[in-house]
Amino acid sequence: MFKQTLLAASAAALLAVPAFAQNTVYVPDNAVSGGCNVIPFGLSTLSTTWANQHYQTMATLADLGNPTAPIEVCNIGFLHCGTGDFITHHDTIVVQMGQTTATGLSSTFAANLVSNVQVVLKCSDFQWKSTGGVWSRLGLDSNYKLDPKLGNLVVDICVTGNKQVLGTTSGFYTGARQRLYNFGWTASTGCPTTGTIGSSAALKWCIDIGAWSTSEHGLGCQGLDLSFAGSADLGNTIAWTASGQPTTAACGWILGLRCFNPGIDLWGNGCRVYCDPLVFASGTAFKVQVPQDRNLICQRFCLQFFCRDSSYKGGIATSDRGLLITGLPQ
């Protein structure tokens, strides 16, 4: 039944399949090494200096494989230089992408977003999970369609209220690429219009072009947690599992096409619903083979577990949410 639902959901949200597909690219490389920097995602604790940041970096058409036709960017990710699991919080986050024919960044943020500017993530009370030494996806709300005739790709990230709510090591690996940044400003004034050019400490980032990915967002409650296993490329099997629940709990999961950020507290106990439900099912684990259907490239699905047990405050608990993007191999 779930496979039919997956196909029906993808048809409802059908996107044009790009003629060019290159899977995942890494800028400047995918080595677990390099410098370590807290811009733009902040420190492990709320800091006046690092709480609010504005950041840009560029990927050239050569980085993207010199495409000759439009390509679909499904997601982007970063490489945490700590050890273990981390949850990073932002009071607000806005991610834009745009294009420019320039080969370097200007110190004026808007001057680097010359054409084809699209907001691909805009949330408040946003949390995302990363793992040290592993490429961890940020979890975009929507795809970005790049037109190679318009030039290189620029990503613009503006965040307020940065802090880590899990983990004590801050920073992500950097490489020898240019960045534009501004930090230490007051959130009420809005994102700064100008910043400082740095020549060699941009964050390493991965760009999923038609490729599958998973990411975890929000905060579970009462110890309930969601995790993925497997891969969501066409024809392969992806699984999701709940952990942390009492053995007496009655559990199930929900799937939706839309995520709520911030989550909705329906029971007044701090446990939040993050997915607009399309499918309900019982159990603490599920797996499905993704159909070999190219209409599923870059399709988003929201997943979350819930459990009922008398030991919970309010009688119910919810997990963090999972974002599943189906597509090509990474």
Stockholm file with secondary structure:
# STOCKHOLM 1.0

chainA/1-330         MFKQTLLAASAAALLAVPAFAQNTVYVPDNAVSGGCNVIPFGLSTLSTTWANQHYQTMATLADLGNPTAPIEVCNIGFLHCGTGDFITHHDTIVVQMGQTTATGLSSTFAANLVSNVQVVLKCSDFQWKSTGGVWSRLGLDSNYKLDPKLGNLVVDICVTGNKQVLGTTSGFYTGARQRLYNFGWTASTGCPTTGTIGSSAALKWCIDIGAWSTSEHGLGCQGLDLSFAGSADLGNTIAWTASGQPTTAACGWILGLRCFNPGIDLWGNGCRVYCDPLVFASGTAFKVQVPQDRNLICQRFCLQFFCRDSSYKGGIATSDRGLLITGLPQ
#=GR chainA/1-330 SS CHHHHHHHHHHHTCCCCCSCCCEEEEESCCCSCSEEECTTTCCSSCCTTTSSEEEEEEECTTTTTCCSSCEEEEEEEEEBCSSSEEEEEEEEEEEEEEEESCSSCCSBHHHHCCEEEEEEEEEEEEEEEEETTSEEECCCSSCEEECGGGCEEEEEEEEESCEEEECSCCCEEEESCCEEEEESCCGGGCSCSBCEEESSCEECEEEEESBCEEEEESCCSTTCEEEEEECCBTTSEEEEEEESCCTTCEEEEEEEEEEEEEEEESSSSSCEEEEEEEEEEESSEEEEECCSCGGGTTEEEEEEEEEECTTSGGGEEEEEEEEEEEBBCC
#=GC SS_cons         CHHHHHHHHHHHTCCCCCSCCCEEEEESCCCSCSEEECTTTCCSSCCTTTSSEEEEEEECTTTTTCCSSCEEEEEEEEEBCSSSEEEEEEEEEEEEEEEESCSSCCSBHHHHCCEEEEEEEEEEEEEEEEETTSEEECCCSSCEEECGGGCEEEEEEEEESCEEEECSCCCEEEESCCEEEEESCCGGGCSCSBCEEESSCEECEEEEESBCEEEEESCCSTTCEEEEEECCBTTSEEEEEEESCCTTCEEEEEEEEEEEEEEEESSSSSCEEEEEEEEEEESSEEEEECCSCGGGTTEEEEEEEEEECTTSGGGEEEEEEEEEEEBBCC
//
